[in-house]
């Protein structure tokens, strides 16, 4: 018994020693950092007071004027380098990308097939998959998918019309409706399904989609393992996605593939491209093809990455337009002029002509970059010859996008909503890597064009037909869900909506 107790005491002492040693890393290197909490590192306020991106934003603002290009940080026990110098941001994301090509997030494609997706996988496998999937997102492909987006946009307009009466303001929760629009668009394009989320608010696609974003196995208890020790979590063969989510998407992808192969139906959407690659694999061409599980994981990430990101962007844009009536009037004028020029229709070319609308979306994404921090794992020692820039292999590098977007030296009066910050001239006058809602470099968002297209189409329909303003229920400052990795309004966005007399 006493031997057992001694062993336990020894084990605890060893763990404490290892923890203290690990938390002494930045101190030993003389890199500026905040003193870590013995258990939580620099993450003490996570989920209690701040979102993860707000923690990195505040860290950036605090350390950006130091003599070093980054600050040391402990994500629990994992050492992170929070970049505070724009030149180093550019080196990490673009110039020296070969040191930093992975995100270092959890994936376990064997036990948890949904995680074998483009966002999470690493190394040669990622390079190969990115190369195979890039042609799926060309502007030609976007043009083919445009009619689907317009059709769903019209349906969303009808929902707004049903919920509002001419001349009378109605207070609506916006995020829920626009999330059903983006779920239907992506559901159509990635899964070839008419998900009917707009008509039926409880449609499985939306409810399961929300669970896929917000729910993790073990009720979030193992988050510190998934986020802090992704390699260990994989070795322990852990799964992060809940079973119902995996079963739902597996069933839908299986049914869609079977249906399309049987009927030979082609829709020119994401699923068509994935099925083409699936057929190559089935025909023995593994080099260019994708297995069923690979198709499943990509369809899943297209849905997840495309649904929540664009709908929250639309919600935040309408919130800002409600608070800035002059901008709202100006963008409505542009939308009406362009639509009139294009035979009173919303066309692909017309959307491209709506420059001010694009500026509104860009400024929205500056204030609310949905994924508000970027991560890269250091794959090999970076800059070993210069101690100031040296980042050791195995260090997680964090680009604090939210911090950069709120840096008053880059964007004066950062709290103000000013689409004028995104004229061609204003963009050209700013340094590179100062607008990062889609990331940058070879590992940036592959769906950027599609995301912008569906956001602009949805907004064009709504702004043309309705005015948006603050109601007593509208929050003066949006509260975010603190546990969510993506920026998301905790209480939704409630706005007064009035139908415009035509
Ligand atoms: C407003 C809409 C969107 C926003 C704000 C957004 C944002 C982002 C960001 C910040 C990243 C990480 C970039 C980096 O680390 O440098 C990313 C990656 C990614 N996004 Fe998006 N996204 C949007 C729409 C979409 C859509 C519509 C799709 C697909 C249909 C998509 C698919 C992906 C994928 C697959 C990745 C991983 C790329 C890789 O690692 O190679 N996103 N997105």
Boltz pocket constraint, residues with backbone or C-beta under 6 A from the ligand:
constraints:
  - pocket:
      binder: B
      contacts: [[A, 118], [A, 119], [A, 120], [A, 130], [A, 301], [A, 302], [A, 303], [A, 305], [A, 306], [A, 307], [A, 309], [A, 310], [A, 313], [A, 369], [A, 370], [A, 371], [A, 374], [A, 375], [A, 436], [A, 437], [A, 438], [A, 439], [A, 440], [A, 441], [A, 442], [A, 443], [A, 444], [A, 445], [A, 446], [A, 447], [A, 448], [A, 450], [A, 451], [A, 452], [A, 455]]
      max_distance: 6.0
